[in-house]
Amino acid sequence: MIEQLVPYDDLLNHNLFLADEVRYNLLHRICESEESTCLKTSDGNMIFAQSPGHKAWLWISQQIIGNHQLTYIEQLLRYLKGNNLPGVCGDVETVEKFANAYAERHTAQVHTHMVMESYFCPEYKKPLGVGGILRQAISKDVQLVAQFLAGFAEEALDHSVDPAGQISAAEAAIRTENLFLWVVNNIPVSMANIAHRSPRHGRINAVYTPPNLRKKGFASAIVSELCSILENEHLVPMLYADLKNSVSNQVYKNIGFKEGGRITDIAFG
């Protein structure tokens, strides 16, 4: 039976979910919002969560294997009847089965938008010989942060992004007091953000260094410092990385991040 998953639901602390918590960490953030659609099965073997306008995330317990997953997926699709989804994210087997069943009902086109690796860092290593200091981003940095966000978005989306359109996002990120810059000789050279804190993890995102400043260790330095902050809060750092970007994946591994499982991002057209 499908029922509502409430913010901070006990299921998110249950062993069934904890086995997959690193790669499904974003579910914590989605489910905190009362605006999100968050569902679970009464037996605790499935979670569906979607924030407005974004792709849904679908988790099915590792105990449910093979064609038994289809039973849960069919039950979910009957409950969601009439809902149009932009896409779905989750482990490849689960989301491919869901996507095919959804596409059949909605005559939708299906394509894989991205495959991400989730990483967690049980013990971090600071890079050697990298100059600079960590500084929290402040209001005077808004133009620079907007430029960095535009650069980050361009690489993720593979098309041009106007920094002027990132001003409000930059202001919002700075207000959280979780956006940081790596500064060398008073010049910010890299950016990273602590996007969210869940009960056991701190999620890092928006790691960006301008192309002309790369291969100097700045991204490694700022991410390792954010790992230090989270470790002091007794949280395990985690993040998602697009597998197409082999350089950033290697940077995270060099710091000490371990693979936590892949997430496939499927879009419906």
Beta strands, then each sheet from edge to edge (+ up, - down):
strand 1: 2-4
strand 2: 37-41
strand 3: 46-50
strand 4: 56-60
strand 5: 87-90
strand 6: 110-120
strand 7: 133-136
strand 8: 179-184
strand 9: 187-197
strand 10: 201-208
strand 11: 236-242
strand 12: 258-268
sheet 1: 1+ 2- 3+ 4- 5- 12+ 6- 11+ 10+ 9- 8+ 7-
end
